[in-house]
């Protein structure tokens, strides 16, 4: 296939049941700590979202947006926990829509995977399906009661109602990568013995309750999609952990969540039942950056000191990085395509109107077009490649990918820096300059661009009116 063939496919419109997107490129959920501490959005968030709409993606999936303060992963993320957040999200939608770009809110809850919960959660354990700690950081959790489950279900439904009132184009449930919905779905995490645990049908009951509550709140014509793991690989870092859901489990759950045509409109396929995970975000593990910024986590989980010691040890860091890359495997771009294809085959055999998106390192036109053409998905979502090249869609119209030296290297410094620094591309090898200082200055300029335009703009300096000419006097 020629590049023109690939571009024609990628830039054809994608029609869901109740939503039409101008092309097949979605900005995946990724965010920095850009907002107010109390969960109100800030001007930097507006700049952040608009830069990708300006770059040409057809649709943006918001950052992880907590439906309650108990559901935070990090502080200073905009939330959707109250009606007083609606005006801000309306402003986000308006900024994005100016560029013919759609905007979906990702309704989220951290569960036990709460990296920095803030002072409001200082004495709270993370709500979860289980009382077992998060195995990576050792974040404490408590198994939710039935009343707590009902309360969180209602919070998701209220979040969807607020997104609709804000004029957004739909919502996505974050049911992948270890957050609360995954904690219920995964057989490697969920150890309940009531109607929310045990068989795959029972583990899926929590999110099915959420979907039905959302439909009751917003009706059948508001776009609703679900991000889900193709495979959990819950034991890939620590083999003594349960494996979690297989692809067969996931396919069965997806069929259930169609809910006889009244459920979800689309699935967004990822993998990995925690964050970070060797498959999510698939790439390198920058140990020096990790050692530099991980200290902000030391007051959180019971294992953070142990992790910190490994990351700071030259031998420990080298061994851990090698293990991480080995578990990831060689493939990065399109890493979840096979899982997406299995989901797509099954759900479309039941309902051809349901669409499938796939995430996983996409940044080349031939790889994106092949994934769509093969039936693995109808569109792809991207995050790190767009952080590296905000205008990647415009590049893909003209070429197969960014020029040499400008591609996303999957180094993951963007995400590791986010613990303390603004989210942006921190890979110095991608920036122009004759020496370190020049490249660092160029990198810093790009990272700080998210703060432009600033919240307060200085009024233009008043210029003095020129003094009137002094009339010459005649001297005799």
C-alpha positions in Angstrom: 0.0 0.0 0.0 1.2 3.5 -0.8 1.4 6.2 1.8 -1.6 7.9 0.0 -3.6 4.8 0.6 -2.7 4.7 4.3 -3.4 8.4 4.7 -6.8 8.1 3.0 -7.7 5.4 5.5 -6.4 7.1 8.6 -8.0 10.4 7.7 -11.4 9.0 6.9 -14.1 9.7 9.4 -15.1 7.2 12.1 -18.7 6.9 12.9 -19.8 5.5 16.2 -23.5 5.0 17.1 -23.9 8.5 18.3 -20.6 10.2 17.5 -18.7 11.0 14.4 -14.9 11.8 14.5 -13.1 13.4 11.6 -10.2 10.8 11.5 -9.0 7.7 13.2 -6.5 9.3 15.5 -7.4 9.8 19.2 -5.3 11.4 21.9 -5.2 8.9 24.7 -5.7 9.8 28.4 -2.5 11.4 29.6 -2.0 14.3 31.9 0.2 16.3 34.1 -0.5 18.0 37.5 -1.7 21.1 35.8 -4.8 22.0 37.8 -5.8 23.4 41.2 -5.2 21.3 44.3 -8.9 21.2 45.0 -9.7 19.6 41.7 -10.8 22.7 39.8 -9.3 23.0 36.3 -6.8 25.6 35.5 -5.7 27.6 32.4 -2.8 25.3 31.8 -5.2 22.4 31.3 -7.0 24.4 28.6 -3.7 25.0 26.9 -2.7 21.4 27.3 -5.9 20.0 25.7 -6.1 22.6 22.9 -2.5 22.0 21.7 -3.5 18.4 20.6 -6.7 19.6 19.0 -4.7 22.2 17.1 -2.3 19.4 16.1 -5.0 17.6 14.2 -6.3 14.6 16.3 -9.9 13.8 15.6 -10.8 13.2 19.3 -9.2 13.8 22.7 -9.8 11.5 25.6 -9.3 13.6 28.8 -6.8 12.9 31.4 -7.7 10.5 34.2 -10.7 12.4 35.7 -11.6 11.3 39.2 -15.3 11.0 40.0 -14.5 11.7 43.7 -11.6 12.8 45.8 -11.2 9.2 47.0 -10.5 8.3 43.4 -7.4 10.5 42.8 -4.2 9.1 41.5 -2.3 12.3 41.9 -3.2 15.7 43.2 -3.7 18.7 40.9 -5.7 16.8 38.4 -9.1 18.3 37.4 -12.0 16.3 38.8 -15.7 15.9 38.0 -16.9 15.3 41.5 -19.3 18.2 41.8 -21.5 20.4 39.6 -19.2 23.3 40.3 -16.7 21.6 37.9 -19.1 21.8 34.9 -18.2 25.3 33.8 -14.5 24.5 33.5 -15.1 21.3 31.5 -17.5 23.3 29.3 -14.6 25.7 28.6 -12.3 22.8 27.7 -14.9 21.4 25.3 -15.3 24.8 23.6 -11.6 25.3 23.2 -11.2 21.8 21.6 -14.3 22.1 19.4 -12.9 25.2 17.8 -10.5 22.8 16.0 -13.2 20.4 14.8 -12.0 17.9 17.5 -14.2 15.9 19.8 -13.7 15.5 23.5 -14.4 12.5 25.7 -14.2 12.6 29.5 -12.4 9.6 31.0 -14.4 8.9 34.2 -11.9 7.4 36.6 -11.3 6.1 40.1 -7.9 5.1 41.4 -9.1 2.5 43.9 -6.0 1.3 45.8 -3.7 2.6 43.0 -3.5 6.1 44.5 0.1 7.4 44.2 -0.4 10.8 45.8 -3.9 11.1 47.3 -3.4 14.4 49.0 -4.3 15.5 52.5 -7.9 14.5 52.1 -6.9 10.9 51.8 -4.1 10.9 54.4 -6.0 8.6 56.8 -7.9 6.7 54.1 -7.0 3.4 52.6 -7.8 3.1 48.9 -11.2 1.7 48.1 -10.9 -1.6 46.3 -12.3 -5.0 45.6 -9.8 -6.3 48.0 -8.0 -5.5 51.3 -4.7 -6.5 49.8 -2.1 -3.8 49.1 -1.1 -2.8 45.7 1.8 -5.1 45.0 4.1 -2.6 43.2 4.2 0.3 45.7 2.5 -1.4 48.6 -0.4 1.2 48.6 -2.9 0.2 51.3 -6.5 -0.7 50.5 -9.8 -1.7 52.0 -12.4 -4.0 50.5 -15.5 -1.9 49.7 -18.8 -2.5 51.4 -22.0 -2.8 49.4 -22.9 0.7 50.5 -19.5 2.0 49.2 -20.0 0.2 45.9 -23.4 1.8 45.5 -22.0 5.2 46.3 -19.1 4.9 43.8 -21.5 3.6 41.1 -23.6 6.7 41.7 -20.5 8.9 41.5 -19.7 7.5 38.0 -23.3 8.2 36.9 -23.2 11.7 38.2 -19.8 12.3 36.4 -21.4 11.2 33.1 -24.4 13.5 33.7 -22.0 16.4 34.3 -19.9 15.6 31.2 -23.1 15.8 29.2 -24.2 19.0 30.8 -20.8 20.5 30.0 -21.4 19.8 26.3 -18.7 17.1 25.9 -19.1 14.4 23.3 -19.1 11.3 25.5 -17.4 9.5 28.3 -14.9 6.6 28.7 -14.7 4.4 31.7 -11.1 3.6 32.7 -11.3 -0.1 33.2 -7.6 -0.9 32.4 -4.1 -0.6 33.9 -5.0 -1.4 37.5 -7.4 1.3 38.6 -10.6 0.6 40.5 -12.7 -1.0 37.7 -9.7 -3.3 36.9 -9.4 -4.2 40.6 -12.9 -5.7 40.3 -12.5 -7.2 36.9 -9.2 -8.9 37.4 -9.1 -12.5 38.7 -5.5 -11.7 39.9 -6.7 -8.9 42.3 -10.4 -9.5 43.1 -10.7 -12.0 46.0 -14.3 -11.3 47.0 -16.7 -14.0 47.8 -19.9 -12.0 47.3 -21.8 -11.2 44.1 -18.9 -8.9 43.0 -16.2 -11.6 43.1 -15.5 -15.1 41.9 -16.6 -15.9 38.3 -15.9 -13.5 35.5 -19.6 -12.6 35.4 -19.5 -11.6 39.1 -16.3 -9.7 38.7 -17.9 -7.7 35.9 -21.0 -6.9 37.9 -19.4 -3.7 39.4 -18.8 -2.1 36.0 -22.1 -3.4 34.6 -23.8 -1.6 37.5 -21.9 1.6 36.5 -22.8 1.3 32.8 -26.5 0.8 33.6 -26.4 3.7 36.1 -24.9 5.9 33.5 -27.4 4.9 30.9 -30.2 5.7 33.3 -28.7 9.1 33.9 -27.8 10.2 30.4 -29.9 8.0 28.2 -29.0 5.7 25.3 -27.6 8.4 22.9 -24.7 9.7 24.8 -21.4 8.1 23.7 -20.0 5.6 26.3 -16.9 3.6 25.8 -14.8 1.4 28.0 -11.0 1.1 28.3 -10.1 -2.5 29.1 -7.1 -4.8 29.3 -6.8 -7.4 26.6 -4.8 -9.4 29.0 -3.9 -8.5 32.6 -0.4 -10.0 32.8 -0.7 -9.4 36.5 2.2 -11.7 37.3 4.7 -10.3 34.9 6.8 -8.3 37.4 6.3 -10.7 40.4 5.6 -14.3 39.3 4.0 -15.1 42.7 1.0 -12.8 41.9 -2.1 -14.2 40.2 -2.1 -14.0 36.4 -5.3 -12.1 36.2 -7.6 -12.1 33.2 -6.8 -14.0 30.0 -7.9 -12.8 26.6 -10.8 -15.3 26.8 -11.9 -13.7 30.1 -11.8 -10.2 28.5 -13.7 -11.3 25.4 -16.5 -12.7 27.6 -16.6 -9.6 29.7 -16.8 -7.4 26.6 -19.8 -9.4 25.3 -21.5 -8.9 28.7 -20.9 -5.2 28.7 -22.7 -4.8 25.4 -25.7 -5.4 27.6 -28.0 -6.4 24.8 -27.4 -3.2 22.8 -27.9 -1.0 25.8 -24.4 -0.9 27.1 -21.1 0.5 25.7 -20.7 1.9 22.2 -16.9 1.1 21.9 -14.0 -0.6 23.6 -10.5 0.9 23.9 -8.0 -2.0 24.3 -4.8 -1.8 26.4 -3.0 -4.3 28.7 -1.2 -4.6 32.0 -3.0 -4.7 35.4 -1.0 -2.0 37.1 0.7 1.3 36.4 3.4 1.4 35.5 3.7 -2.1 33.8 6.2 -3.4 31.3 3.4 -3.3 28.6 2.0 0.1 29.7 3.5 2.4 28.8 5.6 0.0 26.7 9.2 1.3 26.4 12.2 1.9 28.4 12.5 2.6 32.2 14.7 5.6 32.8 16.3 4.6 36.1 18.2 7.8 36.7 15.1 9.9 36.3 13.1 7.3 38.4 15.6 7.6 41.3 15.5 11.4 41.0 11.8 11.8 41.2 10.5 8.7 43.0 11.4 10.2 46.4 8.0 11.9 46.3 6.4 8.5 46.7 8.3 7.5 49.9 5.5 8.5 52.3 3.0 6.5 50.4 3.2 2.7 50.1 4.9 0.1 52.3 7.2 -1.0 49.4 8.3 2.5 48.2 11.5 2.5 50.3 12.5 -0.9 48.9 11.8 0.3 45.4 13.8 3.5 46.0 16.8 1.5 47.2 16.7 -0.6 44.0 16.4 2.4 41.8 19.3 4.1 43.5 21.6 1.1 43.3 23.7 1.0 40.2 23.5 -2.8 40.1 19.9 -3.1 41.2 18.8 -0.4 38.7 20.6 -2.1 35.9 19.1 -5.5 36.7 15.6 -4.1 37.2 15.6 -2.3 33.9 16.8 -5.4 32.0 14.1 -7.4 33.7 11.5 -4.7 32.7 12.5 -4.7 29.1 12.6 -8.5 28.9 9.1 -8.7 30.2 7.9 -6.1 27.7 9.3 -7.9 24.7 10.6 -6.5 21.4 7.3 -5.1 20.1 6.2 -1.6 21.1 4.3 0.0 18.3 1.0 -1.9 18.0 1.7 -4.0 21.1 -2.0 -4.5 21.9 -3.2 -5.0 18.3 -3.6 -8.8 18.6 -5.7 -8.3 21.8 -7.8 -5.7 20.0 -8.4 -8.0 17.1 -9.8 -10.7 19.3 -12.1 -8.2 21.0 -13.2 -6.8 17.7 -13.9 -10.1 16.1 -16.3 -11.1 18.9 -18.1 -7.9 19.7 -18.7 -7.1 16.0 -20.1 -10.5 15.4 -22.7 -9.6 18.0 -23.2 -6.0 17.1 -21.4 -4.5 14.0 -22.1 -0.9 15.2 -19.7 -1.3 18.2 -16.2 0.1 17.5 -12.8 -0.8 18.8 -9.8 1.5 19.5 -6.3 0.3 20.2 -3.5 2.0 22.2 0.2 1.1 22.2 3.0 3.3 20.8 1.5 4.1 17.4 3.3 6.8 15.5 3.7 5.6 11.9 1.1 5.7 9.2 1.8 2.2 7.9 1.4 0.6 11.3 -1.8 2.5 12.0 -3.3 1.7 8.7 -2.3 -2.0 8.9 -4.0 -2.2 12.3 -7.2 -0.7 11.0 -7.1 -2.6 7.7 -6.5 -5.9 9.4 -9.7 -5.5 11.5 -7.8 -5.2 14.8 -9.4 -1.8 15.4 -11.3 1.1 13.9 -8.9 3.8 15.2 -5.9 4.2 17.4 -5.1 6.2 20.5 -1.7 7.8 21.1 -0.1 9.7 24.0 3.7 9.8 24.2 4.2 10.1 20.4 1.9 13.2 20.6 3.8 14.6 23.5 6.9 14.3 21.3 5.2 15.7 18.2 2.1 17.6 19.1 1.3 17.9 15.3 1.9 14.3 14.5 -1.5 14.0 12.6 -0.3 16.7 10.2 3.0 14.8 9.8 1.2 11.6 9.0 -0.8 13.3 6.3 2.4 13.9 4.4 4.8 11.2 5.5 5.0 7.8 7.2 6.2 9.3 10.4 8.3 12.0 12.0 11.8 12.6 10.4 14.8 10.7 11.8 15.8 12.0 15.2 12.3 13.4 15.9 10.4 10.2 16.6 9.2 9.4 20.1 11.9 7.1 21.5 9.5 5.5 24.1 12.1 6.5 26.8 9.2 7.2 29.3 11.0 10.2 30.8 7.8 12.2 30.1 5.8 10.1 32.5 8.5 9.7 35.2 9.1 13.4 35.3 5.4 14.0 35.9 5.9 13.1 39.6 7.4 16.5 40.1 7.8 18.3 36.8 5.4 19.5 34.0 4.4 16.8 31.6 6.4 17.1 28.4 9.1 15.5 26.3 12.4 15.2 28.3 14.4 13.2 25.8 17.3 15.5 25.0 18.3 13.4 22.0 15.3 14.8 20.1 16.2 18.4 20.5 18.4 20.6 18.3 21.6 22.1 19.6 25.3 21.9 19.3 25.9 21.1 23.0 24.0 20.0 26.1 23.1 23.5 27.2 21.6 24.3 23.8 19.6 21.1 23.7 18.4 21.5 27.3 17.3 25.0 26.6 15.3 23.8 23.5 13.8 21.0 25.6 12.8 23.4 28.4 11.2 25.8 25.9 9.0 23.0 24.5 8.1 21.6 28.0 7.1 25.1 29.3 5.0 25.9 26.2 2.0 24.4 27.9 1.9 27.5 30.1 1.3 29.7 27.1 -0.8 31.7 26.9 -0.4 32.6 30.6 -3.3 33.1 33.0 -2.6 36.8 33.5 -1.4 38.8 30.5 0.3 42.1 31.3 -1.5 45.1 29.8 0.5 46.8 27.0 2.7 49.5 28.3 1.2 53.0 27.8 3.1 55.0 25.3 3.6 58.6 26.0 2.1 61.0 23.6 4.7 63.0 21.7 5.1 66.5 23.0 3.6 69.1 20.8 6.1 71.0 18.7 7.3 74.2 20.4 6.5 77.1 18.2 9.6 78.9 17.1 9.8 82.4 18.1 11.3 85.0 15.9 14.3 86.7 17.1 15.0 90.1 15.8 
